[in-house]
């Protein structure tokens, strides 16, 4: 099974091209195309910021092609991508087709597009239905993801779109389209207050599950650390994935593990990430 990882956190330090090269040298087989730089969201003022990143410009497809080639030159492929968010921002939803285009150009097969945290399966289905025909034309599946809100009074996560097995399955099934699939965020499923677990989600999703965001936490906060470093039971996660016949890649989203590191520290940190991903892979064999 291929091991993959998001490139956004490393790209913030050394750029996307160098991040792909370094991940290949660290032992990864694939890369997850993080596209958050396509449109930068100002969370305080709830609007888009000025942005000069290549993904935001007219030559975004050329940039995606360049990254694909850098990966191929280093023996690593793009397996999936992550579109910008939050989905409740109308301006960001206008970039979803661009994200799908870039996924196809880079060679990815699945584009993770967050649901609107506050909408029902039926309401989010309307959003996905608008872009599914385009995604099919591009040969790219859309994956929805389990989300969370925050309860300030309780000091823990609160339900959101896809945060329960029932909601997650309903979001995928609402479209009745084989290009609409699930990406399970392992860490989100284990947050306190959501009353579920990653294995429970995996068994419920079954064939719908075609992509993963893998990271560890203290079973309370959204820590985004490398697997086997905190409290999630990855032996149980691996068993569940094996039991349902999961056939996708093992994609890390341990972006906070790299936060604050220097460019010089990245190779060693990435090698440690690859070891963790391979350990999970070994549990499934």
N, C-alpha and C positions, 0 to 999 in steps of 0.2 A: 504494500500500500504506500502511495506517495506521501511524503511529508511536505507540508507547505507552511507559509507564514505570511502575515500581513507585512507590507513594506512601508506603511505610512510613518511609523515611529522612527525607523532608521532613516527614512528619507528626510525627515525634519532635521537630521543631523548632517547627513552627507549627500542628500539628493537621491532621487529614485534610481538613477542609473547605477550609482555606486552601491546602493543598498542591494540591488539585485545581484550584482557581482559578488558582494561579500556573503550574501546568503548562500549562493552557489558554492563558494569556497568552504562555507561552514558545514555543508553536507545536506542542504535541503534539495528536494527534487523539483519544487514548484514554488510559485509566488502568487500571493493574493494582491491584486491591483487596488490599492487604497486610493480613492478619488476624492477625498475630502477637500483637497486643494482646488478642485474644480470650481467650487463656490464656497467661500468662507463665510460662516454664519456668525453674526454678532449676537450672542445669547442674551446679553444685557439689554440691548435695544431691539432685539427681534427683527433684524434686517441683515441683508448681505453687506459684506465689507468690500472695499476696493480690492482688486485682485489682479496680479500680473502673471500668475502661474501659467505655463504653457497649456494646461488642460482647460483654462478659462479663455484662451485665445482662439483665433481662427484656425490654427494649425494643430489642433488637439489630436487629430488622427495621425498626423506625422509623428507626434510625440509618442503615441501609443505604439506605432510601428517600430520606432527607435528602441523602446524598452523591450519589445518582443525580441528584436534582433540581439540586443545585449544579453538577454536571457539565453537565447539559443546558442550564442557564441560561448556561453559559460556552462552549457549543458543543463539548463533549467527552464521550465515552461510556466506560463501563466495558467493557473487552473480555475480561478474565480476572481471576482472583484467585489468592491463595496462602493455603492453609490453614495453621494452626499446625503446628509440628513440635517435637520429633522423634516419628516415628511409633511408636517402640518404647515410648513412654510411654502406658499404657492410658488414663489420664485425658485425655490430649490426643486420642486416637482418639475419645473420646466427644463431641468438639466438631466432628468432621468433617461431620456432617449440618447443624449450625448454619452452618458455613462455606459449604456448598452452598446452603442457604437464602438466605444473605446475598448470594451471588454472583447468584442468580436475581433477587433483589429489586433489586440494583444494576444489573441488565441485562447482566451478564457471561455468557459462553457456555461458559467452561472454568474449572474449579477445579483448580489444581495441588496435588496431595496427595503428599508425599514417600513413597517406599517405606521400609520398615524397612531401614536400611543392611545389617543382618546376616542378612537372610532371603533365601531362594531365590525365584525367580519364582513357584513353586507356593505357597510359604508366604505371600508378599505377595498373591497372587491371592485367598487366603481373606479377607484384610482388605478388599480392594477389592470383592469379591463381596458383602460385607455391606451396602455403601452404594450400589452401582451402581443397584439398582432405584429407590432414593430419588432419586438424581441424575437418572435418566431421567424420573421424575415431574416434577422441577423444570425439565427441559429444559437441564440443565447437564452437559457432558462432564467426566469426570475425566481428568487428565493426570498420569502418573507422570513422574519426573525422574531424570536420571543423577546419582548421588551419589559421594562419596569418603570414605574413612577416612584415617587418618594413620599412617605408619610412623615412629615416633620414632627408631629406629636408623638408618634410611636417610635421614631428613630429607626425606621426600617423601610424596606421596599413595599410598594403597594401595587395591586394588580394593574396591568396595562394590556394592550393588544398582544395576543399570542402568549401571555404569561402563564396560562394554565394549559394542560393538555387539550381540554375541550375547545378553548378559544383558538389554539394553534391549529388543530385539525380543521376547525370550522373555517379559518382564514384560507387554508389551502383548498379545501373542498368547495368553497363558495364559487370558484371559477370553473371547476370541472374541466381543467385544461392541463395536459401533461407537461406544459412549459411553465406551470406554476408549482413550485416545490418548497421545501422547508430547509432553512439553515438553523440548526440548533446552536444557540450560544450556551455552552456548558456552564459558564460562570453565572449568567443571568438566572439559569434554572435552579441554582443552589442558593440564591439570596434569601435571607430571612424575611419572612412576611409574605412570600408568594406560595408557600405551602405545597411545593412540589419538589422534584429532584431531577437531575439529568437522566438517570436510568428510567424513571417514570415517563419522562417526555419521550425518550428514545423508543420505548415499547409502544407508546400511544401513536407516535408518528409513523412507525413502520416504514412502508415503501415511500412515503412522502419525504423522508429524510434523505437529502442528497448532498448536503454541505454542512460543515461544522465551523464554529468559532470556539477554539479550545483555549481555556485559561483557568487558573486556579484562584480560589479566594478563601476567606475565613468563614464561609457559609453565612455571611451577613452583608458585607459590602462588595461592591463591584471592583475587585482588586486588580484584575487583569495581569496576574503573575503566571510564571511558567508552571506547567503541570507538575505535580508531585512536590511542590514547594510549600503548600498550605494545607487546607482541610478537606478538599473534595476527594471522594473515594474513586480514583481512576481505575481501580481493579473492577469495580462494579460498572463503571462507564464502559470499559472495554468489553466486558461480558455482554452487556446490553447491545452494544454495536455489533458484536459478533453474532448474537442470537437473532437479530433481525436481518442479518446478511448485508449490513452496510457496505456499499461498494465505492463510496467516494473517497476523497483524500482526507488526511488528518491535517487540518489547517489551524495553526496557532494564531491567537489574537492576544498575545501576552505583551501588549504595547507598553504597559507601565513598567515592565521589567527593564526596558531600555531608557526610560525617562531619566534625564540628568547625566547620562553617560557621554563621554567624549568620543570623537571619531576613533581615537587610538584604542579605546576600550571595547569598541563594537565587535571585532573579530572573536575575542574570547567569549563575550556574552552570547553572541550568535551560536557559537559552537556548543555552549551549555544548553541553549534552546533546542538545538538539533538533537542532542543526546536525550532530552526529555521527550521529544516527539517520537524518537525511535524506541524509547522505552514503552510508550503507549502502543506503538505498532507491534512490538514484541508480545505484549499481553494478548493481542488479538490473533496470534498465530498458534 
